[in-house]
Amino acid sequence: MTVKERRLREKAELRQEILDAARELFVREGYENFSMRKLAEKIEYSPTTIYLYFKDKADLLFNLCEETFSKLVQQLETIASLATDPLDGLRAGMLAYVEFGVKHPANYLVTFVLPHPIGTPDSERYLCPTGMGLRAFDCLRQAVAECVRAGKFRSLDLEKASQAIWAVLHGVTSLLVVHPDFPWVDRNDLVDQVIETTIEGLKA
């Protein structure tokens, strides 16, 4: 490994260390109470070092969300590419969404539950057409569209149906993540019931 390659690797590792520590801090402190100073203390680096990688806490939060969306998109696109039946593909994608949130609660909380800054230039970054957030939602939209084209679902408003499915998935996922000690029935049975009830309501 050359000196240049080693330095690039070290920079990438430090960037990831900053992101991982920031994720933990956002979960514990929330957005308003999060500060670059607290983050610097946590990783034992100066705030100046952090600013070499991220301009402020809004930038940090955005990059954390993009990282989470990227991992989710990778799973959803893999499922879509392997699906031989559109309904089975949608079902598998819905299940993968919930399982992702349950397996990565900190990622899910920061990306989908933590209140984000709104009405700022940073908030607009999340709605960029090429961003990972809308790409993740588009995976769901395309899966629903395939079900309609195949005659599995009745004719419907694609955007409305896709948003409704996401709302249902987010509801059960956030409840399982935020309230893990609630006396839930078997988690797999619960998630299956939610998915099947949702799908049945859209069938042709």
N, C-alpha and C positions, 0 to 999 in steps of 0.2 A: 504493500500500500504506500502510495506517495504521500509526501507531506500535505499536499493540497487535498488529496482524498481524505486523509485523516482529519484535517481541519473541517472539511465539509461534514463528515460524519459526526464530529464532536458538536458542531453547530446544530445539526439536526437532532441530536440527542438532548441537547440543552433546551431546544425549542419544545420538544416533547415533554421534557421534565417540567417546564413552565406551564404547559397546557394541563398536564395531569394534576399539578398542584393547584392551579386555578380552578379546575373542575371541583375539586374537593372543597375549596374555599367558597365558591359560589353556592354550593349545596348547603354549607354550614352558615354562611353569612347573608346570603341573598344578594341581589344586585346592588341595592342601595348601600349596604354596609361593606361591600367589597371595596378594597383599595389596593393599589399597586404596592403601597408600603407594607401592608399585611402579607401580600404575596411574596415580596422580597424577603421578609423575615422568615417566612415558611421555608423557602428554598435556600436561604442563607446566601443570597446574592444581593447586590445593590439594585435599587430601582432603575438606575441608569442602564444596567445590563438588560433588564426586561424590556425597556423602551427601545433597545436595539432590534427587538423582534416584534413587538406589538406597540401601537401608538397610544393605546389607552385601554380601559377595562371593556369598553364597548367592542373594540377590535378583538380583544381576547375572547369575549363571549361569542362573537360571530364565528371566529375560527374554531371554537369548540363545537358549535352547532354544525358547521360545515364538515367537521371530522365525523360527527355522529351520523349526519345525513349520508355521507359518503359510504360509511360502513353499511348502513341500512340499504342504500341503493344497490350496492354490490350484491347483497343477499337477494333482494327483490328481482333484480335483473337476471340473476342466475336461475331463480325459480321460473321466471317467465320463459327463459330460453329452453328449459327442460320440459315444460308443460306440454302434454299432448292433448289435453282437454281444457278448454278455457275456464270451465267452472272449477275444475280441480286446481288449476293454476291460481285462480282468485282465492280459493279457499286456503291454499298453501301460503300465498302471500299474506293473507290476513293473519294466519297463525304465526308466521315468521315475524310480523310486526309486533305482536304481543310478546312473543318469546324474546325478541330483541330487547324490549323495554324491561322485562323481568330479569333478564340475565345481566343487563347493564343499567341498573337503576340510576346511578349518578349521571350517566350520559343522558338518560331519558329525562330526568328531572331538570337538568340544565337546559336541554333543548326544547322540551315541550311543556314544562310546568312552571319554571322560573319566569316571573314577569320580566319582559324585555323592554328596553327603552323604545318608546313610540314617538312618532312625529319628528324624528331626527333623520339626518342623512344616513346614519348607521342603520336605522330601522328599514330603510329602503333597500339595503343590500340583501336582505333576506328574500325579497321579492324579485330579485334579478332573474330574468328568464333562463339564464345559463347557470344559475346557482344550484347547489345540491338540494336545497329545500324543495323547490318547485319540481326538480327532477324526481325526487322521492314521491311526491304527490302524483306526478305524471305516471309513475309505475302503476299506481292504483287505478288511475283514470283509464289507462290503456287496458288493464285487466278487465275492468267493467265493460269497456267498449267491445272487447273480444267476446264477452258473454252475450252482449246484445246482437252482435253480428252473427253469432252462431245460433241465435234463436233460443238461447238458454234463459235470457231475461226478456221481459216485455219491452216494448218501446218506451223509453223514459228520457228524462232530462239528464244527460250524462254528467254534467257538472254537479247538479243537485244530488244525484245518487252517489257520486264519488265522495262528495263532502260529507254526506250522511254516513257512509261507511266509515270514513276516517273518524268522524265524531264518535261513532260507536266503539271503534277500536281504541281510540284515545281514552274513552271513558273507562273501559274495563282495565286497560293497561295502567293508567294513572292510579286507579283504585288499588290494584294489586301492589303497585310500587309504594304508594303513600301509606297504605293501611295494611301492611303484611300480617299484622297480628289479629286482624278481624277473623272470626271463625268461618272462613270461606268453606264451601263444599270443595270437593276435589278440584284442584285448579284446572286440570285438563278437561274435566267434565264441564266446568263453568265456561271456559273459553270456547269449547266446542259448541255449547248451547248458544252462546252469543253469536258465533259465526253462522251457525245453521239457521237461527231465527232471522238474522239479517238477510241471508241469501234467499230464504224461502219467501220473504216479503217482496223480492224483486223478480221472482221467476215468472216466466211467461205462462 
